[in-house]
Amino acid sequence: MSVAATGLPFAVSNGEVILIVVAVSIPVAAIAFAVGAREALREIGKGPFSVEFDTDLPQRTSNANAEATPAVREQELRQLLEGKAFRQSRRGEAPLDVDRELERLLSESVAAGADPGLRAEVRQLVVARNERRVRQGREPLDVEVEVDRQLAELENLGQ
């Protein structure tokens, strides 16, 4: 049979068929890959072993220690000290006197007068004020005395 008898305008060889299939399948495969990769990229870092950042955590858990009452704080300190004393006794060391150590820790926190973060922030402000005073030709203030004075003022604001 000739080409004219079959009605086909042209003949296609096996090699040309393979090239046509490849030419059609490459864009289809590229589109399928792009769609699948987009979903995979969204899932990176979301597995069970992913790291949680502060922005991922609920706000109430990040401020839990700031809202602790003194009684809760004392109870937690006592638990930590009892655990330490237990571990020391298991190792054969002299165990820690929990009540005395708890009293010492609580008296130190009261003696500090304020939150350490607040104290550091007030100290930074006093140092900056001293730098301005020196630039103006005035005598600088004693930093620690000024920090204590300002913290006392802040404590008296609520009364």
C-alpha positions in Angstrom: 0.0 0.0 0.0 1.2 3.4 -0.8 0.8 6.6 1.3 -1.8 7.9 -1.1 -3.9 4.7 -0.7 -4.1 5.0 3.1 -5.1 8.7 3.1 -2.3 9.7 5.5 -0.6 12.9 4.4 2.7 12.0 5.9 4.4 9.1 7.6 5.8 9.1 11.1 8.7 7.0 12.1 9.3 5.4 15.6 12.0 8.0 16.4 9.6 10.9 15.6 6.9 9.4 17.8 9.4 9.2 20.7 10.4 12.8 20.2 6.7 13.9 20.1 5.9 12.0 23.3 8.9 13.5 25.1 8.1 17.0 23.9 4.6 16.7 25.2 5.4 15.0 28.5 8.2 17.4 29.6 5.8 20.4 30.1 3.3 18.2 31.8 5.9 16.8 34.1 7.3 20.3 34.9 3.8 21.5 35.8 3.1 18.5 38.0 6.5 18.9 39.7 6.0 22.6 40.3 2.6 22.0 41.9 3.9 19.2 44.1 7.1 21.1 45.1 5.0 24.1 46.2 3.2 21.9 48.7 6.5 20.2 49.8 8.1 23.6 50.3 5.3 24.7 52.6 5.8 21.7 54.7 9.5 22.2 55.3 10.1 22.7 59.0 6.6 21.7 60.1 7.3 18.1 61.0 7.2 16.5 64.5 10.9 17.3 65.1 10.6 21.0 64.0 11.9 23.8 66.2 9.4 26.1 67.9 10.3 29.8 68.1 8.8 32.3 70.6 6.5 33.6 67.9 5.1 30.0 67.4 4.2 29.7 71.1 1.0 31.0 72.6 1.5 34.3 74.5 0.3 32.9 77.8 3.1 30.3 78.1 5.8 32.8 77.4 4.7 35.1 80.3 3.9 32.3 82.8 6.8 33.1 85.1 6.1 36.9 85.1 2.6 36.3 86.5 3.6 33.8 89.2 2.5 34.8 92.7 5.1 34.8 95.5 3.4 31.7 97.0 3.7 29.8 93.7 7.3 31.0 93.3 8.2 29.8 96.9 6.5 26.4 96.2 8.5 25.9 93.0 11.8 26.9 94.7 11.1 24.5 97.5 10.5 21.7 95.0 13.7 22.5 93.2 15.7 22.5 96.4 14.1 19.3 97.6 15.1 17.6 94.4 18.6 18.9 94.7 18.8 17.6 98.3 17.5 14.2 97.2 20.1 13.9 94.5 22.8 14.9 96.9 21.8 12.3 99.4 21.6 9.6 96.6 25.2 10.5 95.7 26.3 10.1 99.3 26.9 13.8 99.9 25.6 15.8 102.8 22.0 16.9 101.7 21.1 20.5 101.4 19.1 22.2 104.2 16.0 23.0 102.2 14.4 25.5 104.6 17.6 27.5 105.2 18.5 27.6 101.5 14.9 28.6 100.6 15.0 31.4 103.2 18.4 32.6 101.8 17.1 32.7 98.2 13.9 34.5 99.1 15.8 37.1 101.2 18.2 37.7 98.3 15.3 38.3 95.9 13.6 40.7 98.4 17.0 42.5 98.9 17.3 43.0 95.2 14.3 45.2 95.5 13.1 44.8 91.9 13.1 42.5 88.9 16.6 42.1 87.6 15.5 43.1 84.1 13.9 46.3 85.4 17.0 47.1 87.4 19.2 46.6 84.4 16.9 48.9 82.3 16.9 51.6 85.0 20.7 51.3 85.2 21.0 51.8 81.4 18.9 55.0 81.7 21.0 56.3 84.5 24.2 55.7 82.5 22.8 57.5 79.5 21.7 60.4 81.7 25.3 60.6 83.2 26.7 60.7 79.7 24.4 63.7 78.9 25.4 65.4 82.1 29.1 65.0 81.3 28.5 66.5 77.8 26.8 69.4 79.4 29.7 70.0 81.7 27.8 68.9 84.8 29.0 66.4 87.5 27.9 62.8 86.9 25.7 61.1 89.4 26.6 57.9 91.4 25.0 55.2 89.2 24.1 52.7 91.9 22.7 55.3 94.3 20.6 56.8 91.5 19.3 53.4 90.4 18.2 52.6 94.0 16.5 56.0 94.2 14.6 55.6 91.0 13.5 52.1 91.9 12.2 53.4 95.2 10.3 56.1 93.4 8.8 53.5 91.0 7.7 51.3 94.0 6.1 54.4 95.7 4.0 55.3 92.6 1.4 52.6 93.3 0.7 53.8 96.8 
